[in-house]
């Protein structure tokens, strides 16, 4: 992957992916809290999680990632109101992402940085899908962390990380300015600019190009599909941040392959 660090001797290599899986499930549970509360400007720590229907606080043994939802058959223990399956799906997705990263990276700071990065992208993708916003509370600290992670061995270098972050931000700002001039209204919010900086800082400029290309391609396919099905129009807003996040996660796992494919596709 992107970094090579010395292994932590206290953890057996065969146990590392499974440890990462459990950690990912727990962090995925917190990601659900972030996705729900951050856009509402609510505290991420208080009050404790509660049933959205009856307001009963969820007890610890009913808050075990994935397992509790399955045992309760997707319903509140008290009022039996249905609980969205998205909660265990996010937990499971984050757990599997951590498992996959642990298969590629040894235990260490590089693995931690990559795990924080993919969780941030997962949360941003869902928030943009729900609210069409990309909170600074994730993108700005995430960019700072990515720049710090570039000091670790492996690509991108600190210089490439900083230049890719700045280039991503400025390129999106320029596109947003042109789009506003042409359409007469904002078509690309500043949250997208900052997310481009986050992606560039962690992935480097080559993987950033591929990520943006895949995100735009995915957004175009979804937009055209909605139009074809009569559920959208040319003015329908597409949450670009969602596609940037998903493409960015893909780039974390297969940046080299994607960059080679992109260069072959455009003969560059």
N, C-alpha and C positions, 0 to 999 in steps of 0.2 A: 504494500500500500504506500502511503505517503511518507511514513517515518519509520526509522529503525531505532529501537531503544533496547537496552539490556533488559532481560527478563527479570521479573521479580521471583527470587528463588523460593519464597515462602509458599507459592501457589503452584501446584502440579499442573503441567501443561494441559493434561486431559481434563482437568477440572475447570480451567479458565473459561471456555465457552459457556458452560452451564452456570457458572457463577455470574457471568455477564448476562445471561438470559434472565436470571432471577432479578439482578439489578435493573435490567431494562424493564421488566414488568412493574417493579416498584416505581421507577422514574416515570414510566408511562402513566401510572395512576396520578402522579403529580402533574404530568402534562395535561391530563384532562381538566384538572383544577385551573391550570393556567389558561387553557383554551376557553373555559367557561367564564372565569372571573376577570381576567385581565382586560378584555374589552369593556366590561362594565365598571372598571376602575374600583374593584372590590379587593379587599385584602386576600392574599393567597394563603394565609395561615389561619385566619379567624373569620367567622366561626367555623367549626368543623363541618365536614360535608354532611348534607342532609337530603332527604327525599324531596325532590322538586314538587311532589304532589301534596304530601301531608306535613312536610317540614320536620319530620322526626330525624334527629341526628343519627347518622349511620355509625353503628358500633364497630369496634376494631375487627371483630371476627366476621363482620359482614362487609368488610372493606379489603379483603384479600384479593389482589388483582386476578381477574378472569375467574378464578375458582368460586368466589362468593356469588358472582352473577350467575354462574352455572347452577350452583346449589340452590339458589333462590329462584331459579327458573326465570330470571330476568324481571323479578317483581320485588317491590318493597316488602320487607318482612311484616310491617305493621298494617299498611293500608292496601297492600297487594296491587298497587298501581304499577303499570309497566315501566321499566327502566330501560332507556335507549341502549340497544346493542352496540352503539358506537363506543361506549365506555370500555367494554372488554376488548373491542377490536383495536382501539388505540393502544391499550396496554399490551396486547399481543403483538401488534405491529412493532412497537418500540422494543419489546423483548427480543423479537426475531432480528431486528436491526442490530442490537447489541451482540446477539449470538453470532451473526454474520461478521461483524467487525472483529470479534474475538477470534474468529477462525483465520483472520488475515493479519491481525496485530497482536503482538505479545502484550502482557500486562505492563502498563507504564503510562506516562503522561501523554504520549501520542494517542493511545487508545482512549484515554479519558477525554482528550480534546475532540476526537472524532465522534465519540458518543454524545457529548454535549452538543456538537454541531448538528448531528442528525435529529436529535430531539428538538432542537430549536427550529429546524426546518419543518419537522412534522407539525409542531405547534403553529408555526406561521402559516403553513398550508391550510390548516383547518380554520384558523381565525380569519384568514382572507376569504375562505369559502363561505363562512358564516356572515361576516361583517364587511368584507371588502376593505379591511384595514390591515396594516402591518405595523404593530406597535414598536415604537422606539425602545421600549423596555426590553425587547428581545434583540432587535437588529443592532443597536449601538453597542451594548456589552458583548454581543456575539462577535462583532467585527473586531473589537479590542482583543478578545480572547484569540481569535484567528490570527491576528497580527503577532500576538505573543507566541502562539504555537509555531509560527514560522521560524522562531529561533531554535527549535528542535532540529535534530539532524534530518535531512531529506527535503525534497521539494514541497512547496515552493520556498525559495530563499526569502529572507526578510525584505529585500529590495523588490523582488517580483510580487510578493504578497501586497506590499504597500502600493506599488504601481497598478496592480490589477484591481485593488479596491478603489483607488482613485479613478482609474479608467472606467470601471463599471459604473460608478456613480455619475461621472461626467457624461458618459455616453447615454445613459438613461435620461439624464437631465436634458441633454440636447434633443433627444427624440421626443421627450415630453413637450419641450418648447415648440418644436416644429408641428407636432400634432395639435397643440392648442392653437397655433396660428392658422393651421389648415381647417380644423373642425370648428374653431370658435369656442371650444370648451376644453376643460382638462380631460385628457385621455389616459394619462399615466401619472399616478400619484407619487409623492415624494417617498412614500413607504417602499415603492418598487425600486427607487434609486438606491435607498439605503440597503435594501436586500441584495441588490447587485453588488454593492460594496462588500457586504458580508460574504457572498459567494466567491468574489474575486480574492478576498483576503485569505480564505481557507483553501481554495482550489487552485489558484494561479490563473493566469490569463488564458491559457489554452483550454483548460477545462471549463473556464467561465464562458468562453465562446460557444462551446458545445452545449453547455447547460442552457444558455439563452436561446440557442437555435432549437433545441428540443422543447423548451417551454413554449416558445412561440408557435412551433409546429403543433404541439398538443392543444394549445388554446385555439388555433385556427380550425383544427379538426372538430373540436367540441362546438365551436361557434357555428361552423357550417352545418354540423349535424343538427343543432337546435333549429337553425333556419329551415333545413330540409323537413324537419318534423313539425314545423309550424309552431314551435315553442320559443322562438326568438326572432330577432331581426338584426339588421346591420348596426343598430344602436344598442343592442344588448351588451351589458358590461360583463366582461369575462375576468374572473379573479386571476390575473397573471401571476400573483404571488404564490398561488396554489400550485401552478405548473412549474414555477421556478423552484419551489421547494421540493417537489417530487423529482424533477430533473436533477437537482443538486444532490439529493440522496443517491440517485442512480450513479452520478458522477463519482461520489465517494467510493463506491465499490468497483467501478469499472472505468475510471477516468482514462487510463492508457488505451484501452480498447476503443472507447468512444472517440478519443482524439484521433486515433489512427483511422477510424471509420469516417470521421468528418473530413480529414485531409484527403482521403481517397475519394470521397463524394465530390469535393470541390476542387480536387487536383491542386492542393496547396501544400 
